[in-house]
């Protein structure tokens, strides 16, 4: 028979069992407080060299300098940002894999993919907003006007005569044009390209009349006088282009802004998210980051995790009806 357990021993075991559940949370809290204790991988869901890549690297470099650990940018492009976002969603929820969750792979994909490999809201923990980036409408250099009101009047008189290019079907650039068409009651024909560079080249070559582009892509050509700026899609005029009006000045309520949040997989500990948010917000407040973002036409966009998640949801509600009206169907 097993030896009898003394009352003192029994009480000791019982006390140990009661204390055990508290050991893991204390250790977990210690790990959360130490984040980041090693390098962090940041997945940029778009190609190297583009606006999202440049903006991401500026931010991650400053974050690395502040925390003393490397925030390493890894480009994982494809399917409009879906491949990169999916890799983040399927990563270990330990806070050491984060990435870019933007308007394309966290909102527009919902309206264009019948079956996504992730749930745009439930499979991520939102850390903070990172930036907002307006689009710009430009005309070819020899176009008859660059005055938006005059252009819209001409478009209304001659439906389907004029064209606007974009970096692709279902992008914010495409939707910028469709929102213009809907709000102004005009029909400017969409010409989608596989990327912004070939679209800009055809505007420069006079093969299309107009182009909706992310500001950094067209800004050098605008400043060089190679194309004519018509309007920006942000709520307010941009400091770098003070003479270029907003679309909303002619079409009240018009706004189409590309934005990016920092995301992590669902289930990351609250303490880690809190520290990651504080680090991101601090880096976005840095004067050098602000200056470099401004040079690219971007605005730092620090938020709480809750604000970032709520903004994503509001954008989905706002943009999916526009996508449907534009004939963009989940496939």
Order of alpha helices (4+ residues) and beta strands (2+ residues): alpha-beta-alpha-beta-alpha-beta-alpha-beta-alpha-beta-alpha-beta-alpha-beta-alpha-beta-beta-alpha-alpha-beta-alpha
